[in-house]
Amino acid sequence: MTSTREQSRDRIVVGIDGSDSSSAALEWAGRQAELTGATLELLTAWAWPTTYGAPLGFPPDFDPVADARRVLEAAKGAVLAAHPGIEVHMTVVEESPSLALVRASQGAALLAVGSRGHGEFVGMLLGSVGQHCATNAHCPVLVLRDDQEAAASDHTATTKEAIVSNR
């Protein structure tokens, strides 16, 4: 059985990873939530690093859930400072970001993500998470590039750029 919040078409899901492009997506989604009365669901996902052979050593105080919550708390504070009247929920999951965001898109009005977060391929127009969301989400998807990222990869770009998938 799904909860009422999961079925709300007045819910905007925002993928947060601490990158500039996810902050730009959050800023856009906060304004959209303010205009439409939608609720924001801020989601961050983490997964244990995959190793091939030698195990990774982690410091004793390594706590990925607490780190993820700190990123979400900062994002929530920023969006509420700019849009104090909106309702914001936070979700931290241990799962691939692509899969977690697609799952969270079920019943949502919109999924907003940054174009490229902390991935490895600098200069790509669309990161792997954004591409997966745009092709698999259960709702329309906004993939937003922030000003600096767009200008770095395309010298003619000076404003925010968005790639929208209307599923």
N, CA, C and O atoms as a DFTB+ gen file, in Angstrom:
668 C
 N C O
     1  1       0.845      -1.186       0.000
     2  2       0.000       0.000       0.000
     3  2       0.882       1.236       0.000
     4  3       1.886       1.273       0.711
     5  1       0.535       2.230      -0.767
     6  2       1.326       3.452      -0.842
     7  2       0.712       4.527       0.034
     8  3      -0.498       4.567       0.254
     9  1       1.585       5.403       0.528
    10  2       1.100       6.467       1.406
    11  2       0.470       7.587       0.588
    12  3       0.633       7.661      -0.630
    13  1      -0.252       8.453       1.289
    14  2      -0.894       9.592       0.635
    15  2       0.152      10.492      -0.003
    16  3      -0.048      10.987      -1.112
    17  1       1.283      10.710       0.699
    18  2       2.322      11.576       0.166
    19  2       2.886      11.008      -1.135
    20  3       3.167      11.770      -2.061
    21  1       3.059       9.691      -1.226
    22  2       3.586       9.072      -2.432
    23  2       2.636       9.235      -3.612
    24  3       3.087       9.277      -4.756
    25  1       1.346       9.327      -3.364
    26  2       0.364       9.428      -4.427
    27  2       0.021      10.866      -4.798
    28  3      -0.729      11.097      -5.747
    29  1       0.558      11.829      -4.063
    30  2       0.219      13.223      -4.304
    31  2       0.815      13.717      -5.618
    32  3       2.031      13.676      -5.809
    33  1      -0.042      14.181      -6.517
    34  2       0.437      14.782      -7.761
    35  2       0.930      16.205      -7.498
    36  3       1.421      16.870      -8.410
    37  1       0.803      16.666      -6.273
    38  2       1.270      17.995      -5.897
    39  2       2.615      17.899      -5.192
    40  3       2.910      18.690      -4.295
    41  1       3.424      16.937      -5.594
    42  2       4.733      16.693      -4.978
    43  2       5.804      16.826      -6.044
    44  3       5.718      16.223      -7.114
    45  1       6.824      17.636      -5.731
    46  2       7.979      17.787      -6.601
    47  2       9.155      17.128      -5.896
    48  3       9.505      17.498      -4.776
    49  1       9.757      16.155      -6.553
    50  2      10.921      15.457      -6.015
    51  2      12.165      16.138      -6.569
    52  3      12.252      16.405      -7.768
    53  1      13.127      16.420      -5.692
    54  2      14.373      17.063      -6.102
    55  2      15.543      16.204      -5.652
    56  3      15.691      15.913      -4.465
    57  1      16.374      15.799      -6.606
    58  2      17.587      15.053      -6.283
    59  2      18.661      16.004      -5.795
    60  3      19.015      16.960      -6.486
    61  1      19.183      15.741      -4.600
    62  2      20.177      16.619      -3.976
    63  2      21.461      15.821      -3.763
    64  3      21.444      14.753      -3.152
    65  1      22.580      16.355      -4.277
    66  2      23.874      15.716      -4.023
    67  2      24.925      16.720      -3.558
    68  3      26.093      16.365      -3.401
    69  1      24.521      17.964      -3.338
    70  2      25.455      18.981      -2.881
    71  2      26.160      19.720      -4.001
    72  3      26.915      20.655      -3.733
    73  1      25.937      19.333      -5.245
    74  2      26.589      20.001      -6.376
    75  2      25.875      21.309      -6.705
    76  3      24.746      21.544      -6.276
    77  1      26.561      22.156      -7.477
    78  2      25.954      23.418      -7.903
    79  2      24.713      23.180      -8.757
    80  3      23.730      23.912      -8.637
    81  1      24.750      22.164      -9.616
    82  2      23.591      21.932     -10.478
    83  2      22.401      21.398      -9.677
    84  3      21.256      21.688     -10.024
    85  1      22.644      20.625      -8.616
    86  2      21.502      20.182      -7.802
    87  2      20.941      21.363      -7.001
    88  3      19.739      21.421      -6.741
    89  1      21.797      22.289      -6.615
    90  2      21.316      23.508      -5.940
    91  2      20.481      24.356      -6.888
    92  3      19.479      24.943      -6.481
    93  1      20.892      24.421      -8.153
    94  2      20.111      25.165      -9.146
    95  2      18.755      24.495      -9.364
    96  3      17.739      25.179      -9.486
    97  1      18.733      23.166      -9.414
    98  2      17.466      22.440      -9.561
    99  2      16.572      22.685      -8.347
   100  3      15.361      22.851      -8.491
   101  1      17.159      22.708      -7.166
   102  2      16.393      22.967      -5.946
   103  2      15.820      24.380      -5.954
   104  3      14.665      24.584      -5.579
   105  1      16.613      25.344      -6.374
   106  2      16.131      26.726      -6.442
   107  2      14.930      26.829      -7.394
   108  3      13.933      27.477      -7.077
   109  1      15.038      26.192      -8.548
   110  2      13.944      26.217      -9.524
   111  2      12.712      25.521      -8.954
   112  3      11.599      26.034      -9.067
   113  1      12.910      24.355      -8.343
   114  2      11.795      23.585      -7.794
   115  2      11.135      24.317      -6.626
   116  3       9.918      24.242      -6.460
   117  1      11.920      25.018      -5.821
   118  2      11.352      25.796      -4.720
   119  2      10.418      26.881      -5.222
   120  3       9.342      27.101      -4.666
   121  1      10.839      27.548      -6.270
   122  2       9.974      28.583      -6.871
   123  2       8.717      27.956      -7.456
   124  3       7.624      28.502      -7.300
   125  1       8.857      26.820      -8.124
   126  2       7.703      26.124      -8.702
   127  2       6.739      25.676      -7.599
   128  3       5.524      25.798      -7.750
   129  1       7.276      25.162      -6.499
   130  2       6.430      24.743      -5.379
   131  2       5.681      25.932      -4.790
   132  3       4.512      25.817      -4.422
   133  1       6.355      27.065      -4.702
   134  2       5.716      28.276      -4.186
   135  2       4.575      28.719      -5.106
   136  3       3.511      29.120      -4.634
   137  1       4.799      28.646      -6.407
   138  2       3.782      29.074      -7.371
   139  2       2.594      28.123      -7.432
   140  3       1.464      28.560      -7.648
   141  1       2.835      26.832      -7.246
   142  2       1.777      25.831      -7.442
   143  2       1.209      25.263      -6.152
   144  3       0.199      24.560      -6.179
   145  1       1.835      25.553      -5.035
   146  2       1.381      24.977      -3.771
   147  2       1.827      23.543      -3.566
   148  3       1.308      22.846      -2.694
   149  1       2.785      23.098      -4.364
   150  2       3.282      21.721      -4.251
   151  2       4.186      21.573      -3.036
   152  3       4.725      22.552      -2.519
   153  1       4.337      20.356      -2.600
   154  2       5.266      19.989      -1.543
   155  2       6.576      19.565      -2.196
   156  3       6.570      18.923      -3.247
   157  1       7.696      19.921      -1.578
   158  2       8.988      19.470      -2.075
   159  2       9.443      18.247      -1.289
   160  3       9.346      18.215      -0.063
   161  1       9.936      17.250      -1.999
   162  2      10.595      16.112      -1.369
   163  2      12.047      16.141      -1.817
   164  3      12.354      15.884      -2.981
   165  1      12.935      16.455      -0.886
   166  2      14.364      16.472      -1.172
   167  2      14.897      15.072      -0.926
   168  3      14.704      14.506       0.150
   169  1      15.565      14.518      -1.919
   170  2      16.044      13.142      -1.815
   171  2      17.531      13.086      -2.106
   172  3      18.011      13.660      -3.083
   173  1      18.239      12.396      -1.258
   174  2      19.633      12.078      -1.540
   175  2      19.812      10.583      -1.308
   176  3      19.204       9.995      -0.414
   177  1      20.646       9.997      -2.122
   178  2      20.895       8.559      -2.035
   179  2      22.395       8.332      -1.934
   180  3      23.196       9.091      -2.480
   181  1      22.746       7.296      -1.241
   182  2      24.160       6.951      -1.108
   183  2      24.287       5.434      -1.203
   184  3      23.339       4.696      -0.934
   185  1      25.448       5.000      -1.582
   186  2      25.718       3.564      -1.665
   187  2      27.165       3.335      -1.263
   188  3      28.028       4.180      -1.499
   189  1      27.418       2.200      -0.664
   190  2      28.788       1.858      -0.305
   191  2      29.610       1.765      -1.578
   192  3      29.142       1.210      -2.572
   193  1      30.823       2.295      -1.568
   194  2      31.664       2.227      -2.769
   195  2      31.929       0.777      -3.170
   196  3      32.135      -0.094      -2.325
   197  1      31.919       0.546      -4.463
   198  2      32.216      -0.775      -4.990
   199  2      33.722      -0.914      -5.145
   200  3      34.392      -0.014      -5.651
   201  1      34.238      -2.035      -4.709
   202  2      35.665      -2.280      -4.875
   203  2      35.859      -3.520      -5.736
   204  3      34.998      -4.397      -5.810
   205  1      36.970      -3.559      -6.355
   206  2      37.321      -4.705      -7.184
   207  2      38.624      -5.281      -6.638
   208  3      39.708      -4.959      -7.123
   209  1      38.508      -6.121      -5.641
   210  2      39.694      -6.720      -5.042
   211  2      39.911      -6.247      -3.628
   212  3      39.278      -6.745      -2.697
   213  1      40.800      -5.292      -3.460
   214  2      41.193      -4.832      -2.128
   215  2      40.046      -4.086      -1.448
   216  3      39.392      -3.248      -2.068
   217  1      39.805      -4.393      -0.172
   218  2      38.746      -3.678       0.553
   219  2      39.157      -2.235       0.834
   220  3      40.340      -1.928       0.981
   221  1      38.176      -1.374       0.903
   222  2      38.421       0.020       1.241
   223  2      38.424       0.188       2.746
   224  3      37.647      -0.451       3.456
   225  1      39.296       1.046       3.224
   226  2      39.315       1.361       4.645
   227  2      38.558       2.650       4.901
   228  3      38.737       3.627       4.172
   229  1      37.728       2.670       5.910
   230  2      36.972       3.861       6.263
   231  2      37.377       4.311       7.651
   232  3      37.654       3.479       8.515
   233  1      37.415       5.623       7.882
   234  2      37.712       6.101       9.229
   235  2      36.614       5.649      10.198
   236  3      35.475       5.433       9.784
   237  1      36.944       5.509      11.462
   238  2      35.959       5.013      12.430
   239  2      34.711       5.881      12.547
   240  3      33.637       5.383      12.886
   241  1      34.846       7.173      12.270
   242  2      33.691       8.072      12.389
   243  2      32.937       8.242      11.070
   244  3      32.084       9.123      10.967
   245  1      33.229       7.423      10.061
   246  2      32.560       7.520       8.759
   247  2      31.089       7.145       8.927
   248  3      30.767       6.033       9.345
   249  1      30.213       8.072       8.601
   250  2      28.772       7.865       8.739
   251  2      28.074       8.472       7.529
   252  3      27.684       9.639       7.567
   253  1      27.907       7.699       6.452
   254  2      27.323       8.260       5.232
   255  2      25.890       8.749       5.410
   256  3      25.476       9.683       4.724
   257  1      25.135       8.148       6.302
   258  2      23.755       8.601       6.529
   259  2      23.771       9.994       7.167
   260  3      23.019      10.876       6.752
   261  1      24.617      10.190       8.161
   262  2      24.713      11.506       8.799
   263  2      25.218      12.552       7.806
   264  3      24.732      13.683       7.796
   265  1      26.185      12.180       6.978
   266  2      26.683      13.109       5.957
   267  2      25.570      13.487       4.984
   268  3      25.422      14.657       4.629
   269  1      24.794      12.503       4.556
   270  2      23.687      12.763       3.626
   271  2      22.644      13.669       4.280
   272  3      22.121      14.579       3.637
   273  1      22.345      13.426       5.540
   274  2      21.375      14.271       6.248
   275  2      21.863      15.715       6.357
   276  3      21.068      16.648       6.244
   277  1      23.162      15.903       6.573
   278  2      23.708      17.263       6.645
   279  2      23.539      17.979       5.305
   280  3      23.200      19.162       5.270
   281  1      23.772      17.271       4.211
   282  2      23.591      17.868       2.881
   283  2      22.127      18.266       2.689
   284  3      21.833      19.352       2.188
   285  1      21.209      17.377       3.093
   286  2      19.777      17.687       2.945
   287  2      19.348      18.828       3.857
   288  3      18.567      19.686       3.446
   289  1      19.847      18.851       5.088
   290  2      19.495      19.934       6.014
   291  2      19.938      21.280       5.458
   292  3      19.202      22.262       5.553
   293  1      21.139      21.334       4.875
   294  2      21.624      22.585       4.277
   295  2      20.737      22.987       3.097
   296  3      20.392      24.158       2.944
   297  1      20.374      22.016       2.270
   298  2      19.503      22.306       1.119
   299  2      18.133      22.780       1.588
   300  3      17.578      23.733       1.041
   301  1      17.595      22.114       2.600
   302  2      16.284      22.502       3.131
   303  2      16.338      23.925       3.689
   304  3      15.431      24.722       3.450
   305  1      17.391      24.238       4.425
   306  2      17.540      25.582       4.970
   307  2      17.597      26.638       3.874
   308  3      16.992      27.703       3.999
   309  1      18.324      26.344       2.804
   310  2      18.456      27.296       1.701
   311  2      17.125      27.526       0.997
   312  3      16.762      28.666       0.708
   313  1      16.395      26.446       0.720
   314  2      15.131      26.608      -0.013
   315  2      14.071      27.273       0.866
   316  3      13.265      28.059       0.368
   317  1      14.060      26.970       2.164
   318  2      13.086      27.609       3.051
   319  2      13.410      29.085       3.299
   320  3      12.511      29.892       3.535
   321  1      14.693      29.429       3.243
   322  2      15.059      30.841       3.383
   323  2      14.528      31.646       2.199
   324  3      14.080      32.781       2.360
   325  1      14.582      31.056       1.022
   326  2      14.100      31.742      -0.177
   327  2      12.590      31.641      -0.355
   328  3      11.966      32.538      -0.922
   329  1      12.006      30.548       0.128
   330  2      10.563      30.287      -0.054
   331  2       9.986      29.760       1.266
   332  3       9.707      28.567       1.388
   333  1       9.806      30.647       2.253
   334  2       9.436      30.198       3.599
   335  2       8.061      29.545       3.720
   336  3       7.811      28.853       4.707
   337  1       7.189      29.732       2.784
   338  2       5.837      29.194       2.912
   339  2       5.644      27.780       2.392
   340  3       4.539      27.245       2.483
   341  1       6.680      27.160       1.850
   342  2       6.489      25.837       1.254
   343  2       6.724      24.728       2.268
   344  3       7.382      24.924       3.290
   345  1       6.174      23.567       1.966
   346  2       6.355      22.380       2.801
   347  2       7.470      21.542       2.191
   348  3       7.467      21.265       0.991
   349  1       8.432      21.138       3.034
   350  2       9.594      20.391       2.560
   351  2       9.767      19.131       3.393
   352  3       9.744      19.180       4.623
   353  1       9.942      17.999       2.714
   354  2      10.249      16.721       3.348
   355  2      11.623      16.285       2.877
   356  3      12.054      16.645       1.782
   357  1      12.313      15.510       3.704
   358  2      13.640      15.020       3.339
   359  2      13.647      13.494       3.370
   360  3      13.047      12.870       4.245
   361  1      14.339      12.909       2.393
   362  2      14.462      11.463       2.325
   363  2      15.910      11.098       2.031
   364  3      16.506      11.608       1.082
   365  1      16.470      10.215       2.847
   366  2      17.801       9.658       2.623
   367  2      17.622       8.163       2.418
   368  3      16.990       7.490       3.233
   369  1      18.182       7.639       1.323
   370  2      18.082       6.207       1.066
   371  2      19.438       5.631       0.715
   372  3      20.276       6.301       0.112
   373  1      19.640       4.392       1.095
   374  2      20.840       3.650       0.697
   375  2      20.485       2.880      -0.562
   376  3      19.938       1.778      -0.509
   377  1      20.808       3.486      -1.689
   378  2      20.463       2.911      -2.980
   379  2      21.161       3.734      -4.062
   380  3      21.627       4.844      -3.803
   381  1      21.227       3.204      -5.235
   382  2      21.744       3.955      -6.369
   383  2      20.885       5.203      -6.547
   384  3      19.658       5.102      -6.518
   385  1      21.497       6.389      -6.734
   386  2      20.696       7.604      -6.931
   387  2      19.705       7.472      -8.089
   388  3      18.561       7.911      -7.970
   389  1      20.121       6.882      -9.188
   390  2      19.228       6.727     -10.349
   391  2      17.977       5.956      -9.976
   392  3      16.862       6.383     -10.276
   393  1      18.162       4.824      -9.324
   394  2      17.020       3.982      -8.961
   395  2      16.139       4.655      -7.916
   396  3      14.913       4.589      -7.995
   397  1      16.767       5.303      -6.935
   398  2      15.996       5.962      -5.869
   399  2      15.138       7.097      -6.425
   400  3      13.985       7.255      -6.025
   401  1      15.691       7.881      -7.338
   402  2      14.940       9.001      -7.909
   403  2      13.793       8.521      -8.790
   404  3      12.701       9.088      -8.745
   405  1      14.023       7.494      -9.582
   406  2      12.947       6.952     -10.421
   407  2      11.836       6.392      -9.532
   408  3      10.654       6.596      -9.811
   409  1      12.211       5.692      -8.472
   410  2      11.203       5.150      -7.548
   411  2      10.408       6.295      -6.904
   412  3       9.185       6.216      -6.784
   413  1      11.104       7.348      -6.495
   414  2      10.428       8.485      -5.847
   415  2       9.544       9.255      -6.820
   416  3       8.630       9.961      -6.393
   417  1       9.798       9.132      -8.112
   418  2       8.998       9.856      -9.106
   419  2       7.591       9.290      -9.260
   420  3       6.729       9.937      -9.854
   421  1       7.350       8.104      -8.738
   422  2       6.012       7.512      -8.843
   423  2       5.013       8.389      -8.104
   424  3       5.159       8.637      -6.907
   425  1       4.007       8.852      -8.815
   426  2       2.966       9.676      -8.225
   427  2       3.332      11.143      -8.057
   428  3       2.527      11.921      -7.545
   429  1       4.535      11.536      -8.479
   430  2       4.957      12.934      -8.336
   431  2       4.498      13.762      -9.537
   432  3       4.235      13.226     -10.614
   433  1       4.410      15.051      -9.334
   434  2       4.088      15.972     -10.424
   435  2       5.315      16.249     -11.277
   436  3       5.198      16.491     -12.478
   437  1       6.510      16.213     -10.652
   438  2       7.740      16.568     -11.345
   439  2       8.929      16.003     -10.589
   440  3       8.912      15.906      -9.362
   441  1       9.957      15.633     -11.332
   442  2      11.254      15.246     -10.767
   443  2      12.271      16.245     -11.286
   444  3      12.407      16.413     -12.498
   445  1      12.993      16.914     -10.387
   446  2      14.002      17.900     -10.773
   447  2      15.364      17.435     -10.290
   448  3      15.538      17.081      -9.124
   449  1      16.326      17.442     -11.204
   450  2      17.698      17.050     -10.863
   451  2      18.666      17.998     -11.551
   452  3      18.313      18.673     -12.519
   453  1      19.882      18.042     -11.043
   454  2      20.938      18.780     -11.712
   455  2      21.457      17.965     -12.885
   456  3      21.271      16.750     -12.940
   457  1      22.106      18.640     -13.816
   458  2      22.546      17.937     -15.022
   459  2      23.761      17.070     -14.782
   460  3      23.921      16.037     -15.433
   461  1      24.599      17.457     -13.884
   462  2      25.816      16.723     -13.623
   463  2      26.263      17.027     -12.219
   464  3      26.563      18.174     -11.887
   465  1      26.308      16.012     -11.399
   466  2      26.710      16.220     -10.014
   467  2      28.154      15.861      -9.804
   468  3      29.047      16.463     -10.401
   469  1      28.386      14.893      -8.968
   470  2      29.739      14.514      -8.603
   471  2      30.243      13.336      -9.424
   472  3      30.978      12.493      -8.909
   473  1      29.865      13.267     -10.677
   474  2      30.295      12.176     -11.546
   475  2      31.694      12.397     -12.083
   476  3      32.368      13.353     -11.699
   477  1      32.135      11.512     -12.977
   478  2      33.510      11.527     -13.448
   479  2      33.710      12.217     -14.785
   480  3      34.834      12.620     -15.084
   481  1      32.683      12.374     -15.600
   482  2      32.879      12.854     -16.957
   483  2      32.555      14.336     -17.062
   484  3      31.428      14.715     -17.383
   485  1      33.549      15.168     -16.788
   486  2      33.381      16.618     -16.805
   487  2      33.016      17.078     -18.223
   488  3      33.591      16.608     -19.205
   489  1      32.064      17.991     -18.313
   490  2      31.692      18.560     -19.595
   491  2      30.545      17.852     -20.290
   492  3      30.080      18.304     -21.336
   493  1      30.080      16.739     -19.717
   494  2      28.938      16.070     -20.338
   495  2      27.708      16.955     -20.187
   496  3      27.511      17.585     -19.148
   497  1      26.896      16.999     -21.214
   498  2      25.670      17.788     -21.165
   499  2      24.704      17.208     -20.147
   500  3      24.044      17.944     -19.414
   501  1      24.626      15.909     -20.105
   502  2      23.674      15.231     -19.237
   503  2      24.401      14.101     -18.534
   504  3      24.957      13.220     -19.190
   505  1      24.405      14.114     -17.206
   506  2      25.058      13.061     -16.449
   507  2      24.273      11.764     -16.488
   508  3      23.143      11.727     -16.973
   509  1      24.870      10.711     -15.983
   510  2      24.226       9.399     -16.042
   511  2      22.945       9.350     -15.215
   512  3      21.978       8.715     -15.633
   513  1      22.911      10.000     -14.060
   514  2      21.700      10.007     -13.234
   515  2      20.593      10.782     -13.939
   516  3      19.460      10.308     -14.021
   517  1      20.909      11.966     -14.446
   518  2      19.916      12.757     -15.170
   519  2      19.384      12.023     -16.382
   520  3      18.185      12.051     -16.659
   521  1      20.278      11.365     -17.107
   522  2      19.852      10.611     -18.289
   523  2      18.947       9.453     -17.897
   524  3      17.931       9.213     -18.549
   525  1      19.303       8.737     -16.844
   526  2      18.469       7.622     -16.389
   527  2      17.095       8.119     -15.955
   528  3      16.078       7.504     -16.276
   529  1      17.065       9.231     -15.227
   530  2      15.787       9.781     -14.772
   531  2      14.935      10.236     -15.952
   532  3      13.734       9.968     -15.995
   533  1      15.559      10.927     -16.914
   534  2      14.805      11.434     -18.059
   535  2      14.186      10.317     -18.888
   536  3      13.153      10.516     -19.526
   537  1      14.804       9.161     -18.883
   538  2      14.296       8.055     -19.706
   539  2      13.472       7.037     -18.931
   540  3      12.835       6.177     -19.539
   541  1      13.468       7.113     -17.590
   542  2      12.774       6.083     -16.811
   543  2      11.783       6.596     -15.772
   544  3      11.029       5.804     -15.208
   545  1      11.766       7.884     -15.508
   546  2      10.891       8.415     -14.449
   547  2       9.425       8.253     -14.823
   548  3       9.075       8.102     -15.994
   549  1       8.584       8.289     -13.809
   550  2       7.135       8.116     -13.966
   551  2       6.397       9.451     -14.060
   552  3       5.168       9.483     -13.999
   553  1       7.132      10.545     -14.206
   554  2       6.544      11.877     -14.286
   555  2       7.457      12.737     -15.155
   556  3       8.537      12.290     -15.540
   557  1       7.038      13.967     -15.471
   558  2       7.950      14.858     -16.198
   559  2       9.230      15.088     -15.394
   560  3       9.212      15.086     -14.163
   561  1      10.335      15.285     -16.107
   562  2      11.650      15.456     -15.483
   563  2      12.269      16.767     -15.953
   564  3      12.274      17.068     -17.146
   565  1      12.787      17.539     -15.014
   566  2      13.552      18.737     -15.319
   567  2      15.005      18.443     -14.962
   568  3      15.305      18.108     -13.816
   569  1      15.898      18.564     -15.923
   570  2      17.334      18.425     -15.672
   571  2      17.929      19.804     -15.889
   572  3      17.915      20.324     -17.005
   573  1      18.450      20.396     -14.825
   574  2      18.884      21.790     -14.878
   575  2      20.390      21.897     -14.737
   576  3      20.994      21.301     -13.845
   577  1      20.981      22.667     -15.635
   578  2      22.406      22.988     -15.549
   579  2      22.535      24.358     -14.908
   580  3      21.760      25.262     -15.220
   581  1      23.505      24.527     -14.015
   582  2      23.647      25.854     -13.415
   583  2      24.494      26.728     -14.321
   584  3      25.171      26.214     -15.211
   585  1      24.471      28.044     -14.113
   586  2      25.126      29.022     -14.991
   587  2      26.601      28.717     -15.231
   588  3      27.050      28.710     -16.377
   589  1      27.352      28.467     -14.177
   590  2      28.789      28.266     -14.318
   591  2      29.093      26.996     -15.110
   592  3      29.999      26.982     -15.942
   593  1      28.347      25.947     -14.855
   594  2      28.564      24.690     -15.573
   595  2      28.264      24.860     -17.054
   596  3      29.019      24.392     -17.907
   597  1      27.155      25.533     -17.356
   598  2      26.781      25.741     -18.752
   599  2      27.829      26.586     -19.464
   600  3      28.195      26.287     -20.601
   601  1      28.316      27.635     -18.810
   602  2      29.310      28.502     -19.429
   603  2      30.640      27.778     -19.630
   604  3      31.339      28.035     -20.611
   605  1      30.994      26.881     -18.720
   606  2      32.252      26.151     -18.836
   607  2      32.242      25.190     -20.017
   608  3      33.273      24.994     -20.661
   609  1      31.097      24.590     -20.309
   610  2      31.053      23.607     -21.387
   611  2      30.624      24.207     -22.723
   612  3      30.831      23.594     -23.771
   613  1      30.033      25.388     -22.697
   614  2      29.584      26.029     -23.929
   615  2      29.779      27.532     -23.750
   616  3      29.019      28.167     -23.019
   617  1      30.761      28.098     -24.391
   618  2      31.110      29.500     -24.169
   619  2      29.998      30.471     -24.536
   620  3      30.057      31.637     -24.144
   621  1      28.995      30.035     -25.269
   622  2      27.890      30.922     -25.625
   623  2      26.780      30.910     -24.584
   624  3      25.881      31.751     -24.626
   625  1      26.832      29.963     -23.649
   626  2      25.764      29.839     -22.655
   627  2      26.032      30.775     -21.490
   628  3      27.115      30.742     -20.904
   629  1      25.071      31.600     -21.152
   630  2      25.232      32.513     -20.029
   631  2      24.060      32.445     -19.062
   632  3      24.088      33.110     -18.026
   633  1      23.046      31.673     -19.365
   634  2      21.904      31.565     -18.472
   635  2      21.684      30.104     -18.114
   636  3      22.300      29.207     -18.691
   637  1      20.812      29.884     -17.171
   638  2      20.488      28.509     -16.794
   639  2      19.863      27.797     -17.974
   640  3      19.071      28.370     -18.721
   641  1      20.231      26.545     -18.128
   642  2      19.698      25.736     -19.207
   643  2      18.945      24.567     -18.608
   644  3      19.350      24.016     -17.584
   645  1      17.875      24.197     -19.229
   646  2      17.085      23.066     -18.727
   647  2      16.798      22.090     -19.862
   648  3      16.569      22.479     -21.007
   649  1      16.820      20.848     -19.515
   650  2      16.432      19.789     -20.422
   651  2      15.197      19.167     -19.790
   652  3      15.254      18.713     -18.647
   653  1      14.107      19.138     -20.498
   654  2      12.863      18.641     -19.918
   655  2      12.413      17.405     -20.667
   656  3      12.394      17.370     -21.897
   657  1      12.054      16.402     -19.905
   658  2      11.476      15.193     -20.461
   659  2      10.045      15.128     -19.960
   660  3       9.824      15.092     -18.749
   661  1       9.090      15.111     -20.835
   662  2       7.691      15.056     -20.430
   663  2       7.190      13.636     -20.650
   664  3       6.656      13.314     -21.711
   665  1       7.363      12.805     -19.655
   666  2       7.018      11.392     -19.734
   667  2       5.530      11.202     -19.704
   668  3       5.051      10.069     -19.761
